[in-house]
Amino acid sequence: MLRTHTCGELRLSNKNQIITLSGWVQKTRNLGGMTFIDLRDRFGITQLAFNLDWDKTLCEKARTLGREFVLQITGEVIERESKNLTNPTGEIEIKVTQLTILNSASTPPFTIEDETDGGDELRMKYRYLDLRRTVVRKNLELRHRMAIETRNYLDKQQFLEVETPVLIKSTPEGARDFVVPSRMNQGQFYALPQSPQTFKQLLMVSGFDRYYQIVKCFRDEDLRADRQPEFTQIDCEMSFVEQEDILQTFEGLTKHLFKTVKGIDISTLPRMTYSDAMKFYGNDKPDTRFEMKLVDIKHLTIGKNFKVFDDAELVVAICAKGAAEYTRKQLDELTEWVKRPQIGATGLVYARVNVDGTIKSSVDKFYSEEDLKKWAIACNATAGDLILILAGKEDKTRKAMSELRLEMGTKLGLRDKNNYSSLWVVDFPLLEWNEGDPNLPESLRGRWVAKHHPFTSPKPEDIELLKTNPGAVRANAYDIVINGVEVGGGSIRIYNKDLQALMFETLGFTKEEAQHQFGFLMNAFEFGAPPHGGIAFGFDRLCSLFGGAESIRDFIAFPKNNSGRDMMIDAPSLINDEQLNELSISLKS
């Protein structure tokens, strides 16, 4: 070993010991007759001391060192005169007696410190340098701990970790596949898995009973802060279970992770139906750290000759507690905010409940104070509160109000990242009508598509509706939501071949198409498939949530940028003509 200790473990109890350290130069400070170097490794930082009076040659050598030089030093642990109690090693320093330069280094393109001067693109290009920063390393240490504790919990629950294939068959459901050409099977392609869904169901048919995998998945879709083209799931499946068994088991995993990783005891997760989530929060992953529920006040607004409200399918309000003091400028800024294309509202109406109990609104021309008091009662608004109202088409307006609710929650300090609120959302629609989602293949537009996937079981009492009213069928499905982030989702699966055939028919598959795409699974069901169900957690999202960050990129060692590019290795990239010819691929100009 090139060291006896790490740069993070020495304390006053090691005083007078002769030790050897290895690491990188964080910074140097030349103070006349003294030179100090902060030496860094994965475990911490230790200060090295050089003195012209101790050893002139050694001190002068130390002054030639640049940032990120790789050193090995030997010396004596001594007590620091000026202690730094914010650093675990801050009570000691090393009186260096030997110094070996293991490697020199070019000046890095950005400072490798917690507060760096490097932008996102630059740090991604030199990700191996960014990973030296303590804040980034701690994110990956958290990820490691999360993985260890996940395995510990699931192992105690008698789950088996089984690896499933990465080169599989392309399927038409869900997002676009990444495809891989086969050299040995000219003109044919593998796909990278969007999830191990069919394989974990086959493992249940195989009698494995309880399976899990911390697994890479791939989706060729537009990116954002919580999406990457390759991501990681905690993928799980169980046999001989009902929905309640799944919820209890993975609520247990959630509690275990909060306790072991964050030191937080969380209570039993409440259940909320999809319909209530949409009604009161405007989306299916509600942030329940704060109230501010959506209130339909259409019935209180019609018949007053205010055309905007009279013509609207929905008039919906929220009550921002304590925000009546918002200035006209702040309200104008909110109005412009909801009119952005990302939100899509045409305008914003507001009503203030003043401290003296009077109510003033931006539509006083049409509504009396008695009318406004009815709004306040419906919204549970009291003195000092601000009522914000949007109107328009049902779905679009509810979605816009959901975004406004989150924005107001942020502005009012109600979305503390250190405060966790978790719940299950259940009873999702089994299907949704797709008019023309550009993220889906053209063959899936203008038809019913599975909201989760085509193997999700409908509620038993809704099965008959598949033939008469597919949009009313509820799924035996569930999502786990933490702080407004969907961190996991799953369902009880269809295991009856006749019901699966009906599902494929409802989704517009011919028998031939269903057999071509999923014949291997349907054939397996012929040999005794048990009742089964499962769930998959977005592991990257879960890590970022526990780490208090908005982006999952901070918790992935080598992430892609928002264009799906790896800036460090410059991928994706062109391949040469010889490789293309081997694959029988011709690129059109």
Order of alpha helices (4+ residues) and beta strands (2+ residues): beta-beta-beta-alpha-beta-beta-alpha-alpha-alpha-beta-beta-beta-alpha-beta-beta-alpha-beta-alpha-beta-alpha-alpha-beta-alpha-beta-beta-alpha-beta-alpha-beta-beta-beta-alpha-beta-beta-alpha-alpha-beta-alpha-alpha
